[in-house]
Amino acid sequence: MVWQDYRSSTDWNLYGQRVAGDGSLIGQNIAIDTTGTRHQIRPTVAYGADAYLVAWQHYTDNNL
């Protein structure tokens, strides 16, 4: 799963977490984008047998 997180208290960042079929967590949170360059929002994830793909919208003042 992936989500946007404000744990830095300055910017939204993206984190992920692998989850087993029974709902238990696998490992720790994964920092996906913590660049602190404005906001990373609306994350989504796709997965296959051997790989994960995470995409998101990168919001800046130029998007206004």
Secondary structure, 3 states (H helix, E strand, C coil): CEEEECCCCCCCEEEEEEECCCCCEEEEEEEEECCCCCEEEEEEEEECCCCEEEEEEEECHHHC
